[in-house]
């Protein structure tokens, strides 16, 4: 993603920044963007070395499940509360607090002597991330008070998360080929240690514009609901949907979220005002963010499994297979801001969803003998060419019209959508893959063909979801003049 000129005003806005102000905004954006990328990178960094962790600590499937999900559970569950804390106490203060928690937890994870300490450290990392991510959005709003410059910055910001996820997938395979898995946590620790002393120098200590009440009942219900729902969906990887391990947390999570909605509709100072979500721009932006994050996660998971289990590739070679994806993402990210200026965020989101759907449909044609160059590469280039503009345009729509006193809330909601998307998407699409694989196996297909057939159907279903949302985007958002 292009992050060198976040403060540049879009064509037609007429805002002109002074050189000193411009330099300050570039520094602030570089710091905030690097941290945001690292927070998302940390989700995927243990995907490749997870088997090595399991061997060292003698973990079974349930233990590996806890190691891989602890970070995401606390991260997604506390984001809304973290956003409100940022609005109440000021973005920079919470940003620094979250970074300290994240840094300490990363150090503990790197030195973890056993399973329990590692899981606790991963959970604490998520707590730090849930404080830091929405606070970064609140700080960015203070750094760029001009709406035009802020929109331009958010267009770039939107792609940083998918860049972080891609970097985690690439680097985890490359780095763990030569160094122990513990070194992966050193990356997160190093970024935190560099960012902390720069925070008071490069970020403004802006207080929120007015008192912000804390809706503690709403925060408790939202945290419980999102965490339990996520846990239930993640549990489908090792349990049947009808099992108690899945149904109990799902029902408890949905009950908590229903109670949360009731509390918010009656509260004087709700954690998440219903009007915030009812805005037609966010009605499209948040599903677009969630779906794009889900599509990216599904492709990384299924193609990594396909290349290693079906084609016999090494983890290093598998990671390198996604390099074209990363390059396409960077190029599309650089173009996304200009496209938004020219055509509007809604049009860019719709077009990006359509392009991404095309990439997924191309990938859905894989079979046990699919060649990388002719069968996978076109889809791996086309998908990010659509996903990057979707994230950029959706980020602009997600914060459009949000007052400064709700900037942290906007960051929390946007990041929650980004976290829940892969959780829901992976649960549903891996179920599609498993069902199709079972059906083909009954028909007499060999295991490789059956497994690949399941992956193909899951990728096709993801493509259909992108195409459907692209169609809905065309009618669900007001014209560009109202963006």
C-alpha positions in Angstrom: 0.0 0.0 0.0 1.1 3.5 -0.7 1.6 5.2 2.7 4.0 8.0 1.7 1.4 10.7 1.2 -1.6 10.1 3.4 -2.2 13.7 4.0 -2.4 14.8 0.4 -5.9 16.2 -0.4 -8.0 14.6 -3.0 -8.5 16.5 -6.2 -11.3 18.9 -5.9 -11.1 19.4 -2.1 -8.8 22.3 -2.2 -7.1 21.7 1.1 -3.5 22.6 1.2 -1.2 21.5 4.0 1.8 23.5 5.2 5.1 21.6 4.8 5.6 21.1 8.6 2.0 19.9 9.0 2.4 17.6 6.0 5.6 16.1 7.4 3.9 15.6 10.8 1.0 13.8 9.2 3.2 11.6 7.1 5.2 10.5 10.2 2.1 9.9 12.2 0.5 7.8 9.4 3.7 5.8 8.9 3.8 5.0 12.6 0.1 4.2 13.0 0.0 2.2 9.7 3.1 0.1 10.6 1.5 -0.8 14.0 -1.9 -1.6 12.4 -0.1 -3.9 9.8 1.7 -5.6 12.6 -1.5 -6.2 14.6 -3.0 -8.1 11.7 0.3 -9.8 10.8 0.3 -11.3 14.3 -3.0 -13.2 13.6 -1.4 -15.2 10.8 2.2 -15.4 11.9 1.9 -18.9 13.6 -0.1 -20.5 10.8 2.9 -22.2 9.2 4.9 -23.0 12.4 1.8 -24.3 14.3 2.8 -28.0 13.7 6.3 -27.3 15.1 4.7 -25.7 18.2 2.5 -28.7 18.6 5.5 -31.1 18.5 7.5 -29.0 21.1 4.6 -28.8 23.6 3.1 -32.2 22.7 -0.3 -30.7 21.8 -3.3 -32.4 20.3 -5.9 -30.8 18.0 -7.6 -29.0 20.9 -4.3 -27.5 22.1 -3.4 -26.3 18.7 -6.8 -24.8 18.3 -6.4 -22.7 21.5 -2.9 -21.5 20.4 -4.2 -20.4 17.0 -7.4 -18.8 18.2 -6.6 -17.1 21.5 -5.3 -13.9 19.9 -8.3 -13.5 17.6 -10.8 -14.2 20.3 -9.7 -11.4 22.6 -8.9 -9.1 19.7 -12.3 -9.3 18.2 -14.2 -9.5 21.5 -12.8 -6.3 23.0 -12.6 -4.0 19.9 -15.9 -2.1 20.5 -15.0 -1.4 24.1 -11.5 -0.4 23.0 -13.0 2.1 20.6 -15.1 3.7 23.2 -12.2 3.9 25.6 -10.2 5.7 22.9 -13.0 8.3 22.5 -13.2 8.7 26.3 -9.6 8.9 27.2 -7.9 10.2 24.1 -6.4 8.1 21.2 -2.7 8.5 22.0 -3.0 7.5 25.6 -4.9 4.3 24.8 -2.6 3.6 21.8 0.5 3.7 24.0 -1.3 1.6 26.7 -2.3 -1.0 24.1 1.2 -1.1 22.7 2.7 -1.8 26.1 0.3 -4.7 26.7 1.0 -6.0 23.2 4.8 -5.7 23.6 4.9 -7.5 27.0 2.6 -10.2 25.8 4.8 -10.7 22.7 7.9 -11.1 24.8 6.2 -13.6 27.1 5.0 -15.6 24.0 8.5 -15.7 22.6 9.8 -17.1 25.9 6.8 -19.3 26.8 8.0 -22.4 28.7 4.8 -24.3 28.0 1.3 -24.4 26.5 -0.6 -22.5 29.2 1.8 -19.5 29.2 1.7 -19.4 25.4 -2.1 -19.3 25.2 -2.3 -16.7 28.0 0.3 -14.6 26.1 -1.6 -14.9 22.9 -4.8 -13.8 24.6 -3.0 -10.9 26.2 -1.6 -9.9 22.8 -5.2 -9.7 21.6 -6.2 -7.5 24.5 -3.4 -5.1 23.6 -4.4 -5.1 19.9 -8.0 -4.4 20.8 -6.9 -1.3 22.6 -4.4 -0.2 20.0 -6.3 -0.7 16.7 -9.3 1.6 17.4 -7.1 4.1 19.2 -5.0 4.4 16.0 -8.1 5.5 14.0 -8.9 8.1 16.7 -5.4 9.5 16.5 -5.5 9.5 12.7 -8.7 11.6 12.9 -7.0 14.1 15.1 -3.9 14.2 12.9 -6.0 14.9 9.8 -9.0 17.0 10.8 -9.7 18.0 7.2 -12.4 15.6 5.8 -10.8 15.3 2.4 -7.3 14.5 3.7 -8.8 12.1 6.2 -10.7 10.3 3.5 -7.5 10.0 1.4 -5.7 8.5 4.3 -8.4 6.0 5.1 -8.4 4.9 1.5 -4.8 3.8 2.1 -5.5 2.5 5.6 -8.1 0.2 4.3 -5.5 -1.9 2.6 -3.0 -2.2 5.4 -4.9 -5.0 7.2 -4.9 -7.3 4.2 -1.3 -6.4 3.6 -0.6 -7.5 7.2 -2.4 -10.8 6.7 -0.5 -11.4 3.5 2.8 -10.5 5.1 2.1 -12.9 7.9 1.5 -15.8 5.5 4.6 -15.0 3.5 7.0 -14.4 6.3 5.9 -17.2 8.6 6.8 -19.8 5.9 10.1 -18.1 4.9 11.4 -17.2 8.4 10.5 -20.5 10.1 12.4 -22.4 7.5 15.6 -21.1 9.0 14.9 -19.9 12.6 12.8 -21.2 15.5 9.1 -20.3 15.7 9.7 -18.1 18.8 11.5 -15.6 16.6 8.2 -14.8 14.9 7.0 -13.1 18.1 10.2 -11.0 18.0 8.8 -9.1 15.0 5.8 -7.9 16.9 8.0 -7.1 19.9 10.5 -5.1 17.8 7.8 -3.0 16.2 6.3 -2.2 19.6 9.6 -1.2 21.1 10.3 1.1 18.2 6.8 2.6 18.1 6.6 3.3 21.9 9.2 6.0 22.1 8.0 7.6 18.9 4.4 7.8 20.1 4.7 11.0 22.2 7.0 12.6 19.6 5.0 11.9 16.5 1.4 11.6 17.7 -0.7 14.5 19.1 -2.1 14.2 22.6 -5.6 15.2 21.5 -8.5 14.8 23.9 -12.0 13.8 22.7 -14.3 16.7 21.9 -16.7 16.3 24.7 -17.5 13.7 27.5 -18.0 10.1 26.4 -19.9 7.8 28.8 -19.0 4.2 29.1 -21.8 1.7 28.6 -20.5 -1.0 30.8 -23.5 -3.4 30.5 -23.3 -3.0 26.7 -19.6 -3.5 26.7 -19.9 -6.7 28.8 -22.6 -8.1 26.5 -20.8 -7.2 23.3 -17.5 -8.7 24.5 -19.2 -11.9 25.6 -21.3 -12.1 22.5 -18.6 -11.6 20.0 -16.1 -13.8 21.9 -18.6 -16.7 22.4 -19.9 -16.5 18.8 -16.3 -16.5 17.5 -15.4 -19.4 19.7 -18.4 -21.4 18.5 -17.7 -20.8 14.9 -14.0 -21.6 15.3 -14.9 -24.9 17.1 -16.5 -26.2 13.9 -13.0 -27.0 12.7 -12.9 -29.9 15.0 -16.5 -30.6 16.0 -19.8 -31.1 14.2 -22.2 -28.2 14.0 -24.8 -30.1 16.1 -22.3 -30.9 18.9 -22.4 -29.2 22.3 -18.9 -27.8 21.7 -20.3 -25.7 18.9 -24.0 -25.2 19.8 -23.4 -24.0 23.4 -21.1 -21.1 22.7 -23.1 -20.2 19.5 -26.4 -20.0 21.4 -24.8 -18.2 24.3 -23.1 -15.7 22.0 -26.3 -15.0 20.0 -28.2 -14.6 23.2 -25.6 -12.1 24.5 -25.7 -10.2 21.2 -29.6 -10.1 21.3 -29.4 -8.7 24.8 -26.8 -6.2 23.7 -29.1 -5.0 20.9 -31.9 -4.5 23.4 -29.7 -2.6 25.9 -28.3 -0.4 23.1 -31.8 0.5 21.8 -32.8 1.8 25.3 -29.6 3.3 26.5 -29.0 7.0 26.7 -25.3 6.6 25.9 -25.0 3.3 24.1 -21.7 1.7 23.3 -22.8 1.3 19.7 -25.5 3.7 18.7 -28.1 2.0 16.4 -28.0 5.0 14.1 -24.3 4.5 13.6 -24.9 1.1 12.0 -28.1 2.2 10.2 -26.2 4.6 8.0 -26.5 3.3 4.4 -22.8 3.8 3.8 -21.9 1.5 6.6 -24.6 -1.0 5.7 -22.4 -1.8 2.6 -18.9 -0.9 4.0 -18.9 -3.3 7.0 -20.1 -6.4 5.1 -17.6 -5.5 2.3 -14.8 -5.4 4.8 -15.9 -8.6 6.5 -16.3 -10.5 3.2 -13.0 -9.3 1.8 -11.2 -10.4 4.9 -13.0 -13.7 4.8 -12.2 -14.2 1.1 -8.5 -13.5 1.8 -8.4 -15.9 4.7 -10.2 -18.7 2.8 -7.8 -18.5 -0.2 -4.7 -18.5 2.0 -6.0 -21.5 4.0 -7.3 -23.7 1.2 -4.5 -23.0 -1.3 -1.9 -23.6 1.4 -3.5 -26.9 2.2 -3.9 -27.7 -1.5 -0.2 -26.9 -2.3 1.2 -28.8 0.7 -1.2 -31.8 1.0 -2.2 -32.4 -2.6 0.8 -31.1 -4.5 3.5 -31.9 -1.9 5.0 -28.5 -1.7 7.2 -27.4 1.2 6.0 -24.6 3.6 8.7 -22.3 2.1 7.6 -22.9 -1.5 4.0 -22.5 -0.5 4.7 -19.1 1.1 6.5 -18.0 -2.0 3.5 -19.0 -4.2 1.7 -16.0 -2.7 4.3 -13.4 -3.7 2.4 -12.5 -6.8 -0.7 -12.0 -4.6 1.3 -9.5 -2.5 2.7 -7.6 -5.5 -0.8 -7.3 -7.1 -2.1 -6.1 -3.7 0.5 -3.4 -3.5 -0.1 -2.2 -7.1 -3.9 -2.1 -6.7 -3.5 -0.4 -3.3 -1.5 2.4 -4.9 -4.2 2.9 -7.5 -7.2 2.6 -5.2 -7.0 6.1 -3.8 -6.9 7.7 -7.2 -9.9 5.6 -8.3 -11.9 6.7 -5.2 -11.1 10.4 -6.0 -12.3 10.0 -9.6 -15.3 7.6 -9.3 -16.3 7.7 -5.6 -15.9 5.1 -2.9 -19.2 3.3 -3.6 -18.3 2.6 -7.3 -14.8 1.5 -6.3 -16.2 -1.0 -3.7 -18.7 -2.4 -6.2 -16.1 -2.8 -9.0 -13.6 -4.3 -6.6 -16.0 -6.9 -5.4 -16.8 -7.8 -9.0 -13.1 -8.2 -9.8 -12.4 -10.2 -6.7 -15.4 -12.5 -7.5 -13.7 -13.1 -10.9 -10.5 -14.1 -9.2 -12.3 -16.5 -6.9 -14.1 -18.1 -9.8 -10.8 -18.6 -11.6 -9.3 -20.3 -8.5 -12.4 -22.5 -8.1 -11.4 -24.4 -11.2 -8.5 -26.2 -9.5 -8.1 -29.9 -9.6 -5.3 -32.3 -8.4 -3.3 -31.6 -11.5 -3.8 -27.8 -11.8 -0.6 -26.1 -12.8 0.5 -23.1 -10.8 1.3 -20.7 -13.7 -1.8 -21.4 -15.8 -4.3 -22.5 -13.2 -3.5 -20.6 -9.9 -1.5 -17.5 -10.9 -4.3 -15.7 -12.8 -6.6 -15.9 -9.8 -3.9 -15.0 -7.3 -3.3 -11.8 -9.3 -6.9 -10.9 -10.0 -8.3 -11.5 -6.5 -6.1 -8.9 -4.7 -6.6 -6.5 -7.6 -10.2 -6.4 -6.4 -9.7 -6.9 -2.7 -7.4 -3.9 -2.3 -9.9 -1.3 -3.8 -12.7 -2.9 -1.7 -10.8 -2.4 1.5 -9.8 1.2 0.5 -13.3 2.3 -0.6 -15.0 0.5 2.3 -12.7 2.2 4.8 -13.7 5.6 3.4 -17.4 4.7 3.6 -17.1 3.2 7.1 -15.9 6.5 8.6 -17.8 8.9 6.4 -19.8 11.4 8.4 -18.5 10.1 11.7 -17.9 13.0 14.2 -14.5 13.2 15.8 -15.9 12.1 19.2 -16.8 8.8 17.6 -13.6 8.2 15.7 -12.5 5.4 18.1 -15.9 3.8 17.9 -15.6 3.8 14.1 -12.2 2.2 14.3 -13.5 -0.5 16.7 -16.5 -1.4 14.5 -14.4 -1.5 11.3 -11.8 -3.8 12.9 -14.5 -6.0 14.4 -15.9 -6.5 10.9 -12.4 -7.4 9.8 -11.9 -9.9 12.5 -15.4 -11.5 12.4 -15.3 -11.9 8.6 -12.7 -14.6 8.5 -14.2 -16.4 11.5 -17.6 -16.7 10.0 -16.3 -17.2 6.5 -13.9 -20.0 7.4 -16.6 -21.8 9.4 -19.1 -21.7 6.6 -16.9 -22.3 3.7 -14.9 -25.1 5.3 -18.3 -26.7 6.0 -19.1 -26.4 2.3 -15.8 -27.9 1.4 -16.2 -30.8 3.8 -19.8 -31.6 2.6 -18.7 -31.6 -1.1 -15.7 -33.8 -0.3 -17.9 -36.3 1.5 -20.4 -36.3 -1.4 -17.6 -36.9 -4.0 -16.0 -39.6 -1.8 -19.3 -41.5 -1.6 -19.3 -41.4 -5.4 -16.0 -43.3 -5.5 -13.5 -40.5 -6.1 -10.0 -40.9 -4.7 -9.1 -38.8 -1.6 -7.1 -36.2 -3.5 -9.8 -35.6 -6.1 -12.5 -35.5 -3.4 -10.5 -33.0 -1.2 -9.7 -30.8 -4.2 -13.4 -30.9 -5.2 -14.4 -29.6 -1.8 -11.9 -26.7 -2.0 -13.2 -25.9 -5.5 -16.8 -25.6 -4.3 -15.8 -23.5 -1.3 -13.9 -21.0 -3.5 -16.8 -20.9 -5.9 -19.2 -20.2 -3.1 -16.9 -17.3 -1.9 -17.0 -15.9 -5.5 -20.8 -16.1 -5.5 -20.9 -14.1 -2.2 -18.6 -11.4 -3.6 -20.8 -11.2 -6.8 -24.0 -10.9 -4.7 -22.6 -8.2 -2.5 -21.3 -6.3 -5.6 -24.9 -6.3 -6.9 -26.3 -5.1 -3.5 -23.7 -2.3 -3.4 -25.0 -0.8 -6.6 -28.4 0.0 -4.9 -27.7 0.2 -1.2 -25.5 3.4 -1.0 -26.4 6.9 -1.9 -24.9 8.6 -5.0 -21.3 9.8 -4.8 -22.4 13.4 -3.9 -23.7 12.0 -0.6 -20.6 9.9 0.2 
